[in-house]
Amino acid sequence: MSDFLSAQTRTETDSIGSVEIPASAYWGVHTARAHENFPIARRPISVYPDFIRAFACVKQAAARANLEIGALDEQRATLIDRACEEIKTGMLHDQFVVGVIQGGAGTSTNMNANEVITNRALELAGHAKGDYAFINPNDHTNHSQSTNDTYPTAIKIALAFSLGSLLDELGLLAESFAAKGREFSHIIKVGRTQLQDAVPMTLGQEFNAFAVTLREDIERLREAVSLLREVNMGATAIGTGINAPRGYKEAVVKHLREITELELVTAGDLVESTSDTGVFITFSGALKRSALKLSKISNDLRLLSSGPQAGLGEITLPARQAGSSIMPGKVNPVIPEAVTQVAYSVAGADVTVSMAVEAGQLQLNAFEPVIAHSLFQSITWLERACRTLRVNCVDGIAANEARLEDTVSRSVTVITALAPVIGYAEAAKLAKEALATNAKVSELVTSRGLLDQAQLDEILKPSKLAGLAPETDVIDVITDAAVTLPETSPDAPSATAGDAQ
């Protein structure tokens, strides 16, 4: 932004009047007015480099299409093409200075791109910046185009670019959870439903489930990005294609496919495509789904690591920083907490996108800038959240095996496995007595002669409790039992009904 303080200037003029532009700036009068009008977010569009790259792709495809159909001469088209290629590689991104929140349906962003590309093309040709008689931002760089087709097209391309990095991070995070699942596969613990003890499982199963749910979201996001392939290039202002020469629509999408390597297609109805932004609701919803799943996982990690003495304390998260300015030695689960806050932000952004999509009127939606900002911020924050959760938390999680073993040994949850053998009513009595006396269920069963130790050990094998081995036929155990088992009361709930609790 130092360009705004430059002592040397050039004068640029638009239909409103003249403005002094820093001589070194690649942007021009339209960008200067937008910068003055929208000092809101204090965040330039360059904070989303994939968006700048996508806009360069759109302008490059337009230049090539205009050249192909004879709407632009080779010299100007080639210079514009070269400038776009440089911007695609990361050059001049600091010149994209308009704010992410802006009025005008994205016109400020489109003109910022036109001016930067034009002035760099002029520079490549040996002309001074602002020499628009040779190459003009509107007449040449924006030829056959309107903000209303370039802007939404650039958003869709940028979302596809950005999503690739998010999917990579989600995949790495899923693999980290899967690795912990393998590491913890031998550790039996008590599973919980509604925060109450349920039935045994392994800690490995719990962590592997995290991996599976994240991998499912990767597929859902891939499905959502496929909806972005339909673009409205050639629609110009409202979809009628005014000022777009014959053949341009087909040519520009062809070149855009080649440049982006995305399977883009022209919308079947350009009027509908220009006014409708519903695809962004679907895409935003997929991001929200992933975010809320990450929040649920993060909250589970906080619960499982709670304590360390007065909570569950089943796992230990890596100690990342001191947790209190007053309580010595306290360490908080700061990484999962941060991820959950990102999830809340993504959910809020989804509401913003929904409201902005609904607010479109007649042939255009004026609120695409906040849609773009909301989606790009959600993708960016989710990607970073996945990375920090993996690197600074999941990879360093340790299981508190001694505590888990003790908890399982004293848990009445194994009663569920005994109920088919000793009967639901008898199992319920045992559970009540075990809770009242803090006795181990296994000791109560053998002391009453309900099962001998060998039968009990067979039923309560850890692998069977967690469903990791073929189940022993209950009939065989009953047949081998040395005692007459009590009959289940007709009025007692079934074991299946108990499982639902």
PyMOL commands that set and color helices and strands:
alter all, ss='L'
color gray80, all
select helices_A, chain A and resi 2-5+29-37+45-47+49-68+74-88+93-95+107-124+137-141+147-183+203-229+248-260+270-275+278-304+334-358+368-392+394-396+401-410+412-422+424-437+441-447+453-459+462-465+474-480+495-499
alter helices_A, ss='H'
color red, helices_A
select strands_A, chain A and resi 9-13+18-22+188-193+196-202+230-231+265-266+315-316+398-399
alter strands_A, ss='S'
color yellow, strands_A
deselect
rebuild
show_as cartoon
